[in-house]
Amino acid sequence: MSSCCSANRRSEPSGTAWQHPASLPVAIIGGGPVGLATATQLLERGMEPVVLEAGSSVGTAAMDWGHVHMFSPWRYNIDRTARTLLERHGWPAPDPEAFPTGGDLVERYLAPLATLPEIARCLRLNTRVTGVARLRAGKVRNAGRDQQPFELRFEDGQGKQGRVLARAVIVATGTWGNPSPAGSSGLPAIGEHQAADRIRYGMPDVLGADRARYAGKRIIVVGSGHSAIGTLIDLASLAAQAQGTTILWATRSTDLTRAYGGGAADQLPERGALGQRLRRLVETGVVELLAPFSIDEIRRGNGDALTVLSAEGRMAEVEEMVVATGLRPDLGILSEVRTDLDPALECPRALAPLIDPNLHSCGTVRPHGAEELAQQDAGLFLAGMASYGRAPTFLLATGYEQVRSIAAFLAGDVEAARRVELDLPQTGVCSSSRVLPKAADAGASCGMPDTPQSGCCAPKPELAENVPCCGNSARKELAQAEPAE
Ligand SMILES: Cc1cc2nc3c(=O)[nH]c(=O)nc-3n(C[C@H](O)[C@H](O)[C@H](O)COP(=O)(O)OP(=O)(O)OC[C@H]3O[C@@H](n4cnc5c(N)ncnc54)[C@H](O)[C@@H]3O)c2cc1C
């Protein structure tokens, strides 16, 4: 009788025969700005990337907020290596001081990049990654784990499943597809699902494609971040054109310092100006502020009517809700690999003290790279907006620096992985009222004005010595390397 292990062995399914990981590509999940920058950086260092993008084109998320003007100008929004590659092909660079919309970012930068032969051959569109694992190792097995390649499962546009093997995985999936609910506890408010047809999450195009939905309506905007602010300002323009448009603004906090921003002191002036415009709209009564207003329940009335109930005992009668309460990473695809995430922010644990909004009210963060972004499974990294988890302050310039460092690390260039090559816009004002005593220990010093010399807001060339080492090979290797001069 044959043993259970030898009986009826099937031949290996195509593409899954064991290969030495070094011969495999580096998989990048997500074809947004950071995913494409990663591919460019890897190519530059002679590695083979494969970019798996769920959408039918690159920059799917940015196209969704295509009508929104970015608050950082082109010069911060283009990866340096990608720029060099594009210019080699005769690409007409946009004015570095102009402010693109999300649509411009895709049409003038990401789409041209994706059509370059070097990138196009690495790109697999309509490919949604549904899971990542160590090939035939599961999550529990230790023996030989690091020698096993990664297996990425995906579904194509027709729902057909497939797999890709990779030597390393960079998760650049963003967070746009996973908005937070209106409920103030982080769970959907009671009745939120039932009101789904009257709720939009994120930033609807209220002056363009979605105008008819909002013109003349009574609308409540929930949240106090830049998406909420942008929508409130656009709704105010709509109210000036369409009679009867009424705007309510619900936020949990009564401290609007962060929402109103740094004004003229904000080193991203576009962003500072938005906060100031909102302040004026509130002061002149164009926007009715409801604060504190912590949403507990949403009740449907007749037709489009909604009653929104707050924990403070207030209520608002509206016809439409725009919920902009933040974004979350979708970590489901990583459930079979070993991650090392901060339990609150859901970002890499080592990154959390650098970006924690409880400590930082400033928009910038000390540069970081492979060391902070590496996960417990060697060769697995988070990057881009996804790497910030629930923290709202991600900037593209930071993401490009992250993936420069990761590519250098994967190429074995530890010195370059540790080096800082970041030109970061300094943003915002630091709010001293939010400083916790431990902020200084964590390397943050938000109690002082945001100057290039000051604490958390200043790019610092050294790596985070205080960050706990979690046994990850990238971190160990970088920590053991001689500090860069
Ligand atoms: C409205 C708005 C304005 C912003 N303005 C600025 C600004 O002015 N300056 C600035 O620096 N930053 C800005 N940001 C922040 C940030 O730079 C952008 O969100 C940026 O698009 C993040 O890039 P990313 O590549 O990390 O993620 P994304 O652009 O979100 O790209 C992620 C990609 O991954 C794909 N994907 C997701 N899941 C899967 C999966 N399972 N399998 C395969 N593919 C998947 C998505 O389809 C998407 O194409 C802004 C963000 C928003 C939302």
PDBQT file of the ligand as one rigid body, heavy atoms in Angstrom, charges set to zero:
ROOT
HETATM    1  C1  LIG A 501      -8.571  63.469  -2.237  1.00  0.00    +0.000 C 
HETATM    2  C2  LIG A 501      -7.112  63.232  -1.976  1.00  0.00    +0.000 A 
HETATM    3  C3  LIG A 501      -6.197  64.232  -2.211  1.00  0.00    +0.000 A 
HETATM    4  C4  LIG A 501      -4.840  64.014  -1.977  1.00  0.00    +0.000 A 
HETATM    5  N1  LIG A 501      -3.954  65.021  -2.224  1.00  0.00    +0.000 NA
HETATM    6  C5  LIG A 501      -2.642  64.809  -2.016  1.00  0.00    +0.000 A 
HETATM    7  C6  LIG A 501      -1.678  65.848  -2.289  1.00  0.00    +0.000 A 
HETATM    8  O1  LIG A 501      -2.019  66.951  -2.663  1.00  0.00    +0.000 OA
HETATM    9  N2  LIG A 501      -0.370  65.570  -2.106  1.00  0.00    +0.000 N 
HETATM   10  C7  LIG A 501       0.074  64.354  -1.671  1.00  0.00    +0.000 A 
HETATM   11  O2  LIG A 501       1.277  64.169  -1.551  1.00  0.00    +0.000 OA
HETATM   12  N3  LIG A 501      -0.803  63.367  -1.380  1.00  0.00    +0.000 NA
HETATM   13  C8  LIG A 501      -2.143  63.563  -1.536  1.00  0.00    +0.000 A 
HETATM   14  N4  LIG A 501      -3.037  62.560  -1.239  1.00  0.00    +0.000 N 
HETATM   15  C9  LIG A 501      -2.573  61.349  -0.541  1.00  0.00    +0.000 C 
HETATM   16  C10 LIG A 501      -1.913  60.276  -1.429  1.00  0.00    +0.000 C 
HETATM   17  O3  LIG A 501      -0.747  60.783  -1.996  1.00  0.00    +0.000 OA
HETATM   18  C11 LIG A 501      -2.797  59.688  -2.488  1.00  0.00    +0.000 C 
HETATM   19  O4  LIG A 501      -3.881  59.027  -1.865  1.00  0.00    +0.000 OA
HETATM   20  C12 LIG A 501      -2.088  58.686  -3.400  1.00  0.00    +0.000 C 
HETATM   21  O5  LIG A 501      -2.965  58.313  -4.422  1.00  0.00    +0.000 OA
HETATM   22  C13 LIG A 501      -1.607  57.439  -2.664  1.00  0.00    +0.000 C 
HETATM   23  O6  LIG A 501      -0.913  56.632  -3.566  1.00  0.00    +0.000 OA
HETATM   24  P1  LIG A 501      -0.793  55.036  -3.395  1.00  0.00    +0.000 P 
HETATM   25  O7  LIG A 501      -0.120  54.540  -4.637  1.00  0.00    +0.000 OA
HETATM   26  O8  LIG A 501      -0.202  54.721  -2.095  1.00  0.00    +0.000 OA
HETATM   27  O9  LIG A 501      -2.296  54.492  -3.328  1.00  0.00    +0.000 OA
HETATM   28  P2  LIG A 501      -3.501  54.642  -4.372  1.00  0.00    +0.000 P 
HETATM   29  O10 LIG A 501      -3.348  55.828  -5.243  1.00  0.00    +0.000 OA
HETATM   30  O11 LIG A 501      -4.741  54.531  -3.563  1.00  0.00    +0.000 OA
HETATM   31  O12 LIG A 501      -3.337  53.372  -5.308  1.00  0.00    +0.000 OA
HETATM   32  C14 LIG A 501      -3.581  52.082  -4.834  1.00  0.00    +0.000 C 
HETATM   33  C15 LIG A 501      -3.890  51.194  -6.033  1.00  0.00    +0.000 C 
HETATM   34  O13 LIG A 501      -3.989  49.841  -5.566  1.00  0.00    +0.000 OA
HETATM   35  C16 LIG A 501      -5.062  49.197  -6.230  1.00  0.00    +0.000 C 
HETATM   36  N5  LIG A 501      -5.508  48.093  -5.372  1.00  0.00    +0.000 N 
HETATM   37  C17 LIG A 501      -6.114  48.175  -4.162  1.00  0.00    +0.000 A 
HETATM   38  N6  LIG A 501      -6.329  46.926  -3.677  1.00  0.00    +0.000 NA
HETATM   39  C18 LIG A 501      -5.829  46.060  -4.587  1.00  0.00    +0.000 A 
HETATM   40  C19 LIG A 501      -5.735  44.636  -4.649  1.00  0.00    +0.000 A 
HETATM   41  N7  LIG A 501      -6.201  43.862  -3.671  1.00  0.00    +0.000 N 
HETATM   42  N8  LIG A 501      -5.151  44.069  -5.730  1.00  0.00    +0.000 NA
HETATM   43  C20 LIG A 501      -4.657  44.838  -6.730  1.00  0.00    +0.000 A 
HETATM   44  N9  LIG A 501      -4.728  46.195  -6.733  1.00  0.00    +0.000 NA
HETATM   45  C21 LIG A 501      -5.296  46.792  -5.667  1.00  0.00    +0.000 A 
HETATM   46  C22 LIG A 501      -6.105  50.305  -6.397  1.00  0.00    +0.000 C 
HETATM   47  O14 LIG A 501      -6.979  49.994  -7.465  1.00  0.00    +0.000 OA
HETATM   48  C23 LIG A 501      -5.222  51.512  -6.697  1.00  0.00    +0.000 C 
HETATM   49  O15 LIG A 501      -5.007  51.687  -8.077  1.00  0.00    +0.000 OA
HETATM   50  C24 LIG A 501      -4.396  62.761  -1.483  1.00  0.00    +0.000 A 
HETATM   51  C25 LIG A 501      -5.339  61.751  -1.248  1.00  0.00    +0.000 A 
HETATM   52  C26 LIG A 501      -6.683  61.976  -1.485  1.00  0.00    +0.000 A 
HETATM   53  C27 LIG A 501      -7.656  60.856  -1.227  1.00  0.00    +0.000 C 
ENDROOT
TORSDOF 0
